[in-house]
Amino acid sequence: MIIYIYGEDTFRSHTYLKQQVERFKKERDPQGMNVVFLDGQKTESNRLWNEIMAMSFLAEKRMVIIQNVLSSKDQDMLESLVEGVKDKKMPEMNIVIFYQSEPVGKSKIAQELQKMLVKEKWARQFENLVGSMLAVWIKEEATKRGGAINASAVNFLAQNAGNDMWYLNSLLDQLAAYAAPTTPIPLLGQEGKHEITLADAQLFLEEKVDDSIFNMVDAIVAGNRKLAFKLVEEQRRLGEEDGHIFGMILRQFRILISLRDLFNRQENITSDLMAKMLDLHPFVVKKSLPLLQRRASNDGARHDFVKSKYSLDKLKNIYQQLLEIDIKTKTGLADQSLLIDLFVGKSGI
Protein backbone atom coordinates (compact mmCIF):
# COMPACT_ATOMS: atom_id res chain seq x y z
CA MET A 1 0.00 0.00 0.00
CA ILE A 2 1.39 3.38 -1.04
CA ILE A 3 0.41 6.73 0.47
CA TYR A 4 1.75 9.94 -1.03
CA ILE A 5 1.52 13.12 1.08
CA TYR A 6 2.69 16.35 -0.53
CA GLY A 7 1.96 20.04 -1.11
CA GLU A 8 3.07 23.57 -0.23
CA ASP A 9 1.21 23.61 3.08
CA THR A 10 3.75 21.64 5.09
CA PHE A 11 1.99 22.29 8.40
CA ARG A 12 -1.21 20.52 7.39
CA SER A 13 0.67 17.79 5.50
CA HIS A 14 2.88 17.14 8.54
CA THR A 15 -0.20 17.07 10.79
CA TYR A 16 -1.84 14.55 8.46
CA LEU A 17 1.30 12.38 8.45
CA LYS A 18 1.40 12.45 12.24
CA GLN A 19 -2.25 11.40 12.37
CA GLN A 20 -1.57 8.43 10.07
CA VAL A 21 1.34 7.26 12.21
CA GLU A 22 -0.59 7.64 15.46
CA ARG A 23 -3.57 5.78 14.03
CA PHE A 24 -1.34 2.94 12.82
CA LYS A 25 0.31 2.60 16.24
CA LYS A 26 -3.02 2.66 18.05
CA GLU A 27 -4.67 0.06 15.83
CA ARG A 28 -1.76 -2.20 14.85
CA ASP A 29 1.49 -1.39 16.62
CA PRO A 30 1.15 0.04 20.17
CA GLN A 31 4.87 -0.39 20.87
CA GLY A 32 5.91 1.40 17.69
CA MET A 33 8.23 -1.44 16.72
CA ASN A 34 7.02 -1.52 13.12
CA VAL A 35 7.20 2.18 12.27
CA VAL A 36 10.35 3.35 10.48
CA PHE A 37 11.29 6.88 9.36
CA LEU A 38 13.84 7.24 6.57
CA ASP A 39 15.50 10.39 5.22
CA GLY A 40 15.08 9.94 1.49
CA GLN A 41 17.99 12.26 0.71
CA LYS A 42 20.51 10.45 2.90
CA THR A 43 19.42 6.82 3.10
CA GLU A 44 21.21 4.46 0.70
CA SER A 45 19.12 2.57 -1.82
CA ASN A 46 19.88 -0.89 -0.36
CA ARG A 47 18.74 0.04 3.13
CA LEU A 48 15.65 1.81 1.80
CA TRP A 49 14.53 -1.28 -0.08
CA ASN A 50 15.40 -3.56 2.82
CA GLU A 51 13.06 -1.52 5.05
CA ILE A 52 10.30 -1.51 2.42
CA MET A 53 10.47 -5.29 1.92
CA ALA A 54 11.03 -6.31 5.57
CA MET A 55 8.45 -8.41 7.38
CA SER A 56 6.55 -6.90 10.29
CA PHE A 57 7.51 -7.95 13.82
CA LEU A 58 4.69 -9.26 16.04
CA ALA A 59 2.21 -7.20 14.08
CA GLU A 60 0.01 -7.53 11.01
CA LYS A 61 1.63 -4.69 9.05
CA ARG A 62 4.68 -2.47 8.91
CA MET A 63 4.80 1.28 8.16
CA VAL A 64 7.76 2.87 6.38
CA ILE A 65 7.85 6.66 6.02
CA ILE A 66 10.26 7.92 3.36
CA GLN A 67 10.78 11.67 3.65
CA ASN A 68 11.65 13.95 0.71
CA VAL A 69 13.05 11.21 -1.51
CA LEU A 70 11.86 13.15 -4.57
CA SER A 71 14.45 15.80 -3.68
CA SER A 72 17.26 13.22 -3.73
CA LYS A 73 20.09 13.48 -6.26
CA ASP A 74 20.58 9.71 -6.25
CA GLN A 75 19.30 8.92 -9.74
CA ASP A 76 19.77 5.17 -9.36
CA MET A 77 17.61 5.08 -6.26
CA LEU A 78 14.90 7.17 -7.94
CA GLU A 79 14.95 4.84 -10.94
CA SER A 80 14.57 1.82 -8.65
CA LEU A 81 11.56 3.45 -6.98
CA VAL A 82 9.97 4.24 -10.35
CA GLU A 83 10.40 0.61 -11.33
CA GLY A 84 9.11 -0.56 -7.96
CA VAL A 85 5.95 1.54 -8.16
CA LYS A 86 5.35 0.71 -11.82
CA ASP A 87 5.76 -3.05 -11.32
CA LYS A 88 3.97 -3.06 -7.94
CA LYS A 89 7.00 -4.54 -6.16
CA MET A 90 6.12 -3.04 -2.79
CA PRO A 91 4.37 -5.64 -0.60
CA GLU A 92 0.72 -5.05 0.27
CA MET A 93 1.40 -6.12 3.84
CA ASN A 94 3.47 -2.96 4.36
CA ILE A 95 2.33 0.65 4.27
CA VAL A 96 4.86 2.84 2.46
CA ILE A 97 4.35 6.58 2.93
CA PHE A 98 6.18 8.98 0.65
CA TYR A 99 6.18 12.31 2.47
CA GLN A 100 7.37 15.28 0.41
CA SER A 101 7.71 18.65 2.18
CA GLU A 102 10.50 20.03 -0.02
CA PRO A 103 10.48 20.97 -3.73
CA VAL A 104 10.58 18.00 -6.09
CA GLY A 105 13.87 17.62 -7.96
CA LYS A 106 14.00 18.88 -11.53
CA SER A 107 15.52 15.72 -12.97
CA LYS A 108 13.47 13.71 -15.43
CA ILE A 109 13.34 10.65 -13.18
CA ALA A 110 12.22 12.67 -10.13
CA GLN A 111 9.44 14.24 -12.18
CA GLU A 112 8.40 10.81 -13.46
CA LEU A 113 8.19 9.40 -9.93
CA GLN A 114 6.16 12.44 -8.85
CA LYS A 115 3.64 11.88 -11.66
CA MET A 116 3.28 8.22 -10.71
CA LEU A 117 2.80 8.88 -6.99
CA VAL A 118 0.21 11.60 -7.61
CA LYS A 119 -1.94 9.00 -9.38
CA GLU A 120 -1.90 6.63 -6.41
CA LYS A 121 -5.27 6.00 -4.77
CA TRP A 122 -4.15 7.34 -1.39
CA ALA A 123 -2.29 10.41 -2.65
CA ARG A 124 -3.16 13.54 -0.67
CA GLN A 125 -2.16 17.06 -1.69
CA PHE A 126 -2.12 20.00 0.73
CA GLU A 127 -2.28 23.32 -1.10
CA ASN A 128 -1.95 26.66 0.64
CA LEU A 129 -5.29 27.82 2.02
CA VAL A 130 -6.59 31.22 0.93
CA GLY A 131 -9.76 33.25 1.26
CA SER A 132 -12.77 31.56 2.80
CA MET A 133 -10.97 28.19 3.11
CA LEU A 134 -8.31 29.77 5.31
CA ALA A 135 -10.98 31.55 7.36
CA VAL A 136 -12.82 28.26 7.93
CA TRP A 137 -9.59 26.58 9.05
CA ILE A 138 -8.86 29.36 11.55
CA LYS A 139 -12.36 29.11 13.00
CA GLU A 140 -12.18 25.33 13.28
CA GLU A 141 -8.75 25.45 14.93
CA ALA A 142 -9.97 27.98 17.48
CA THR A 143 -12.88 25.66 18.28
CA LYS A 144 -10.52 22.70 18.71
CA ARG A 145 -8.69 24.70 21.33
CA GLY A 146 -11.88 24.94 23.36
CA GLY A 147 -12.78 28.50 22.53
CA ALA A 148 -14.43 30.70 19.93
CA ILE A 149 -13.30 33.49 17.63
CA ASN A 150 -15.36 36.30 16.12
CA ALA A 151 -15.48 37.05 12.40
CA SER A 152 -13.39 40.23 12.61
CA ALA A 153 -10.56 38.39 14.35
CA VAL A 154 -10.74 35.57 11.77
CA ASN A 155 -10.47 38.02 8.88
CA PHE A 156 -7.62 39.92 10.54
CA LEU A 157 -5.60 36.73 11.08
CA ALA A 158 -6.30 35.47 7.55
CA GLN A 159 -5.22 38.75 5.99
CA ASN A 160 -2.15 39.41 8.10
CA ALA A 161 -0.65 36.01 8.96
CA GLY A 162 -0.60 34.92 5.33
CA ASN A 163 -0.32 31.22 4.53
CA ASP A 164 2.39 30.50 7.09
CA MET A 165 0.35 27.84 8.84
CA TRP A 166 3.12 26.96 11.30
CA TYR A 167 3.12 30.53 12.56
CA LEU A 168 -0.67 30.77 12.47
CA ASN A 169 -1.00 27.58 14.51
CA SER A 170 1.37 28.95 17.16
CA LEU A 171 -0.50 32.24 17.12
CA LEU A 172 -3.82 30.50 17.74
CA ASP A 173 -2.28 28.64 20.69
CA GLN A 174 -1.23 31.96 22.19
CA LEU A 175 -4.60 33.59 21.55
CA ALA A 176 -6.51 30.62 22.98
CA ALA A 177 -4.44 30.78 26.15
CA TYR A 178 -4.87 34.55 26.38
CA ALA A 179 -8.64 34.44 25.85
CA ALA A 180 -9.25 31.37 28.03
CA PRO A 181 -11.70 31.88 30.91
CA THR A 182 -9.99 32.86 34.12
CA THR A 183 -10.99 31.81 37.62
CA PRO A 184 -13.98 33.97 38.64
CA ILE A 185 -13.42 36.45 41.43
CA PRO A 186 -16.77 36.66 43.26
CA LEU A 187 -16.14 40.04 44.82
CA LEU A 188 -15.38 41.61 41.45
CA GLY A 189 -17.73 39.50 39.38
CA GLN A 190 -15.04 38.75 36.81
CA GLU A 191 -15.82 35.81 34.57
CA GLY A 192 -12.88 36.04 32.20
CA LYS A 193 -12.81 35.97 28.40
CA HIS A 194 -14.57 33.34 26.30
CA GLU A 195 -13.95 34.54 22.74
CA ILE A 196 -10.95 35.68 20.71
CA THR A 197 -11.73 39.20 19.52
CA LEU A 198 -10.18 41.52 16.95
CA ALA A 199 -8.53 43.48 19.78
CA ASP A 200 -6.96 40.25 21.07
CA ALA A 201 -5.63 39.34 17.62
CA GLN A 202 -4.14 42.81 17.16
CA LEU A 203 -2.18 42.41 20.39
CA PHE A 204 -0.35 39.38 19.01
CA LEU A 205 -0.07 40.23 15.32
CA GLU A 206 0.94 43.42 13.54
CA GLU A 207 -1.11 44.45 10.55
CA LYS A 208 0.44 43.37 7.29
CA VAL A 209 1.04 46.02 4.65
CA ASP A 210 0.22 44.64 1.22
CA ASP A 211 1.35 46.58 -1.85
CA SER A 212 -1.32 44.93 -4.00
CA ILE A 213 -4.17 46.82 -2.33
CA PHE A 214 -2.36 50.16 -2.72
CA ASN A 215 -1.67 49.46 -6.37
CA MET A 216 -5.29 48.44 -6.96
CA VAL A 217 -6.76 51.53 -5.28
CA ASP A 218 -4.14 53.73 -6.93
CA ALA A 219 -5.34 52.50 -10.32
CA ILE A 220 -8.98 53.13 -9.33
CA VAL A 221 -8.22 56.65 -8.07
CA ALA A 222 -6.13 57.42 -11.15
CA GLY A 223 -8.93 56.25 -13.43
CA ASN A 224 -6.70 53.56 -14.96
CA ARG A 225 -9.56 51.13 -15.55
CA LYS A 226 -7.51 48.61 -17.50
CA LEU A 227 -4.94 48.21 -14.71
CA ALA A 228 -7.62 48.32 -11.99
CA PHE A 229 -9.55 45.47 -13.63
CA LYS A 230 -6.33 43.50 -14.05
CA LEU A 231 -5.42 43.88 -10.36
CA VAL A 232 -8.93 42.99 -9.20
CA GLU A 233 -8.87 39.86 -11.34
CA GLU A 234 -5.42 39.00 -10.00
CA GLN A 235 -6.83 39.07 -6.45
CA ARG A 236 -9.64 36.75 -7.56
CA ARG A 237 -7.17 34.41 -9.25
CA LEU A 238 -5.24 34.18 -6.00
CA GLY A 239 -8.39 32.93 -4.29
CA GLU A 240 -9.61 36.13 -2.67
CA GLU A 241 -13.39 36.39 -2.52
CA ASP A 242 -15.22 39.47 -3.72
CA GLY A 243 -16.29 40.25 -0.16
CA HIS A 244 -12.65 40.55 0.90
CA ILE A 245 -11.67 42.54 -2.19
CA PHE A 246 -14.55 44.95 -1.57
CA GLY A 247 -13.56 45.24 2.08
CA MET A 248 -10.00 46.20 1.13
CA ILE A 249 -11.22 48.87 -1.30
CA LEU A 250 -13.69 50.24 1.24
CA ARG A 251 -11.07 50.40 3.97
CA GLN A 252 -8.53 52.14 1.75
CA PHE A 253 -10.99 54.87 0.73
CA ARG A 254 -11.90 55.31 4.41
CA ILE A 255 -8.21 55.88 5.11
CA LEU A 256 -7.95 58.40 2.26
CA ILE A 257 -10.91 60.35 3.65
CA SER A 258 -9.35 60.41 7.10
CA LEU A 259 -6.01 61.61 5.72
CA ARG A 260 -7.60 64.28 3.56
CA ASP A 261 -9.80 65.51 6.41
CA LEU A 262 -6.86 65.65 8.81
CA PHE A 263 -4.74 67.65 6.40
CA ASN A 264 -7.61 70.07 5.74
CA ARG A 265 -7.62 70.80 9.46
CA GLN A 266 -3.85 70.75 10.03
CA GLU A 267 -1.71 71.75 7.06
CA ASN A 268 1.69 71.49 8.75
CA ILE A 269 1.73 67.83 9.75
CA THR A 270 4.14 64.95 9.19
CA SER A 271 3.13 61.51 7.98
CA ASP A 272 4.32 59.94 11.24
CA LEU A 273 2.10 62.24 13.27
CA MET A 274 -0.80 61.49 10.94
CA ALA A 275 -0.29 57.77 11.53
CA LYS A 276 -0.25 58.28 15.29
CA MET A 277 -3.37 60.49 15.32
CA LEU A 278 -5.33 58.11 13.08
CA ASP A 279 -4.00 54.94 14.74
CA LEU A 280 -2.64 53.62 11.44
CA HIS A 281 0.56 51.83 10.53
CA PRO A 282 3.11 54.51 9.43
CA PHE A 283 3.79 52.60 6.23
CA VAL A 284 0.07 52.57 5.40
CA VAL A 285 0.01 56.36 5.67
CA LYS A 286 3.15 56.82 3.58
CA LYS A 287 1.81 54.51 0.86
CA SER A 288 -1.61 56.20 0.89
CA LEU A 289 -0.40 59.78 0.62
CA PRO A 290 0.61 59.54 -3.07
CA LEU A 291 -2.96 58.54 -3.89
CA LEU A 292 -3.91 62.09 -2.91
CA GLN A 293 -1.25 63.50 -5.25
CA ARG A 294 1.21 64.32 -2.50
CA ARG A 295 3.76 67.06 -3.18
CA ALA A 296 6.37 67.45 -0.43
CA SER A 297 7.87 70.78 0.53
CA ASN A 298 11.64 71.35 0.62
CA ASP A 299 11.99 70.10 4.20
CA GLY A 300 10.06 66.94 3.40
CA ALA A 301 7.92 67.29 6.50
CA ARG A 302 4.83 68.92 5.07
CA HIS A 303 2.47 67.52 2.41
CA ASP A 304 0.57 69.71 -0.05
CA PHE A 305 -2.90 68.47 -1.02
CA VAL A 306 -4.28 71.81 -2.19
CA LYS A 307 -4.16 70.89 -5.88
CA SER A 308 -5.27 67.31 -5.31
CA LYS A 309 -7.74 65.96 -7.84
CA TYR A 310 -9.69 64.32 -5.04
CA SER A 311 -11.18 66.78 -2.60
CA LEU A 312 -12.79 65.64 0.64
CA ASP A 313 -16.22 65.95 -0.98
CA LYS A 314 -15.10 63.87 -3.95
CA LEU A 315 -13.76 61.14 -1.68
CA LYS A 316 -16.94 61.17 0.39
CA ASN A 317 -18.96 60.76 -2.80
CA ILE A 318 -16.90 57.72 -3.79
CA TYR A 319 -17.24 56.30 -0.29
CA GLN A 320 -21.01 56.73 -0.50
CA GLN A 321 -20.99 54.72 -3.74
CA LEU A 322 -19.16 51.95 -1.91
CA LEU A 323 -21.67 51.99 0.93
CA GLU A 324 -24.51 51.65 -1.60
CA ILE A 325 -22.74 48.62 -3.07
CA ASP A 326 -22.50 47.15 0.42
CA ILE A 327 -26.22 47.66 1.03
CA LYS A 328 -27.22 46.17 -2.32
CA THR A 329 -24.99 43.15 -1.69
CA LYS A 330 -26.28 42.49 1.81
CA THR A 331 -29.93 42.91 0.76
CA GLY A 332 -29.48 40.62 -2.24
CA LEU A 333 -30.37 43.28 -4.80
CA ALA A 334 -27.31 42.63 -6.97
CA ASP A 335 -24.25 40.41 -7.35
CA GLN A 336 -21.23 41.81 -5.51
CA SER A 337 -18.78 40.78 -8.23
CA LEU A 338 -20.78 42.71 -10.84
CA LEU A 339 -21.10 45.75 -8.57
CA ILE A 340 -17.33 45.83 -7.98
CA ASP A 341 -16.68 45.67 -11.73
CA LEU A 342 -19.18 48.48 -12.37
CA PHE A 343 -17.52 50.59 -9.67
CA VAL A 344 -14.08 50.03 -11.19
CA GLY A 345 -15.52 50.82 -14.63
CA LYS A 346 -16.65 54.25 -13.38
CA SER A 347 -13.32 54.98 -11.67
CA GLY A 348 -11.70 58.29 -12.46
CA ILE A 349 -14.98 59.89 -13.53
N, C-alpha and C positions, 0 to 999 in steps of 0.2 A: 504494500500500500504506500503510495506516494502522496505527500502533502506539500504544496508549494505556497509559502507565505512571503509576500513581497509588497513593495509600494513605497511611496515617498513618506507617508506618515509612519515613521518608525516607532512612535509611541504606541499607537493602536496595534501595529503588527506585533510588537514585542509583548504587549499585553495578551494578545490572542495566542501567541506561542506559549506563554507562561500558563495560560488556561488549559491548553492542550496537554502540556506536561503534567500539570497538577491533576487533571482528570484521569490521565493514564495511570499515574501513581495510585490514585484513590481506588480505581476500579480494577487494576491488574497488577500493580507493583508497589505495594505500600512501603517497602524498604528502599525503593529506588535503585535496585541492583541491576535493572535492565534498561536504564535510561543513560544514554551516552551523548555528550556534546563534543563536536569536532569543529575545529577551526579550518574551514575549507581552503584558506589561503596558506596554511602552514602544514597541514597534515599530508603525509606522503600517500600516494595512490594505493599502495599495498595495504597500509593500515586502514585506510578509508573503506576499502572493499572487504577487508576482514571483518570490520565492525558491522557493515551492512549485511554480510552473509552469516554472521555468527548466530548460533542457536540461543534462545532465551534460557535463563537460569531460574529454575523453580517458578516459572511463570508462563502464561500462555503466549505472550508476545514480547517483543523487544522494540524499543524506540530509539532511533538514531537521529540526532539533530545535526545537520551539516550547515554551518553558518558561512554565508558569503562565498561559497565556492565559485559562483559565477564571476567573481572578481579576481579569481586566481589566474596567474600567468602560466600555470602548468598545463600546457596544451595537451599533453598525453593523458593526463588525468581527466580533463574535460571531454576528450574524445572517448575515453572509456565509459564515462557517465552517459554520453549521448548514445553509445552503443547499448549500454545497460538499460536505459529507459526505452529505447526503440525496440529492443528484443525482449523486454519484460524479464530481465534477469534478476531483478530484486525480489526476494521471497515475499509472498503474501503474508507470511506469519510475522514479518517485521514491519514496523511503521517507520518509514524514512521521511523525515521532514527537511526540506530544503528551505532554509530561512535566509532571505536576502535583504539586508538593510543598507547595503552600499551599492553604488552604481554598478550595473552589469558591464563587464569588460567589452571592449569594442572589437575583439577578435571574432572572426567568422564562426568559430566553434562555440564560443561563449554565447553568441547571439542565437545560434541554432539550438543550444540547450535551453536557453530562455524560452524560445518559441514552443519547444516541446513541453516544458513544465507548465507553461501558461494554459495549455490545453488539457492538463490533467483534471480529473473530476473534482478533486479536493483542493484545487488552486484557489487562493484567496488574495485578492489585491486590496491594499489599503491606500487610497488616494487622499491627498490633503482635503480636509473639510473646509468648505467656504459657505458664506451666506446662511440660509436657513438651516442647513445640515449642521453647521458648526454651532449655531445657536441651540439647536435641539440637543446636541452632545453636551454642551455646557450645562443646560438645565437638568439633563439626566444625571450628570456627574454630581451636581450639587445635591440632588435628591438622594443619590447613593451615600452621600456623606451625612445623611440624616437631617438635612436642612432644606431650605427653599431659597430661591433667588428671583428677584423681580425682573421684569422685561428690560428695564433701563440698564440694569447691571449686566444682564446677558449681552445686550447690544454693545455696551461699552467694552466688555472683555473681548467679544468677537472682533470688534473693529481695531482694538489697540494691542492685543496680544498676538495677532496674526495667526499663522498656522503652526507655531511652535508648541506642539501639544505637550511636550515634556515640561516646558515652562508653565503652560496653562494649567496642567495637572497640579503642579506644585503650588501655583497661585490659588487654585480652588481649595487645596488643603489648608492654606493659610487663612483664607476667607472663611471657611467653614469653622475653623477653630476660633477665629475672631468673633464671628456672629453667633456662636453656640450659646444656648441659654446659660446664664450664670445662676448660682445659688440664690434664691430669693432672700431679700432682707426684709422681714416683716415690718420693721419700724419705718422703712423708707418706701415699702411697696414696690421694690424693684423686681422685675420679672426677667430681665435680660433680653437679649435679641434672639429672634427666631428666623429672620430672613436676611439674606445678603442684599444690601441696597446699593444704589449707584454711588452714594457717598462712601460706603465701605470699599467698593471696588476702586474708587479714585484714590483711596489712601494707600493702596498696595500697587497701583499701576499708573504710570504717567501716560497722559494722552499721546497717542502716536500722531505724528505730523506726516501726512501723506501728500506728496506732490501732485498725485493724479487728480485730487479734488480741486486743488488750486488751478491746475491747468484747465480742467473742465469748466469751472466757473469763469475763469479768465476768458475762455473762448466764448462763453455765453454773453458775458458783459461786453466783450469787444464786438459782438455781432458776427463772429466767425462761425456761421452755422455749420459749414462743412466739417470743421475741426471739432466743434461741440458734439455733433452727431457721432463722429468717429470715436470720441472719448467716452461718450455714454454707452455706445455699443461695446467698447472695450471692457467697460465695467461689467456689462451683462455677460460677455464672453467669459470673464473670470469667475462667473458664478454669483455675482451680486444681484440681489433681487431689486425690482423697481422701487419697492418701499424704502430700501436702504439708500439707493441712489437719490431718490427724492429727498430723503432726510438730510443727506450730505449737502445737497443744493440749498435746501431751506436754511440749514444751519449757517452756511457760508454767507448767504445774503443777510441773515440776522446779524452776523458779525460785521459785515460791511456797513449796515445801518448804524450799528453802535459806534463804529469808528468814525463815520461821517458826522454823526451827532456830537460826539465828544470833541472833534476838532472844531466844529461850528461854535462850540461854547468855549474852547480853550485853544487858541491858535498856536501859542508857543508851548508845544508839548512833545516829548520824545516818545519813540515807539515803546521803550521799556516802561515808561510811566503809564502809557495807554494800556499795555498788557496788564500791569498791576491793578489799575483802576477798574478794568473790565473783567478781571480774573480770567485772563486768557494766557495761553502759552506764548512767550515772547516771539517764538518762531512763527506762530500762527499770525500774529500781528504784522510781522515784517513781510511775510509772504502775501498778506491780504492788502497791504498798503498800495502796491503797484496797480491793483485792480481799480483803485480810485484815481489813477493817473498821478501818482506821487511825483513831486518835484522838490528835491531837497535843497535847502539853502546852503550857503558856503560852509557853514559850520557843521552841517550834517545833522543837526539836532532837531531842526524844525521841518515840518512837512506842509507843502502848499497844496491845498485842494480847491482853491478859489476857481480855477479854470477847469475843474473836473467835469467831464461829460455827465456824470451821474450825481445829481444833487440829492439832498436828503429826500425831497418829495418824489424824485424819480425812483429812488431805491425803495421807498415805501410803497409806491405803486406796483413795482415788481413783486415785492413781498406779499402784497394783497392778492396778486395773481396766483402766487404759490399757495396761499391759504385757501383760495377758492378751489384749486386743484385738490387740496387735502380734503376739503368738505365733500366734493363730488366723488372722490375715491371712497371715503368712509361711508357715504350714503348710497353707494352703488349706482350712481348716476352715469358713470363713465369708467372706462378702463384706464388704470393709472399709467400703463406703458404708453398708451396713445396720448394721454394728457401731457406727459413729460415731453414726448416728441413734438407736440404742438407748441409747447412752451419754448423749447429750444428753437423751433422754426420761426418764432416771433422775436427771438433774441436780437438785441441791437436796434430794435425799432423805437 
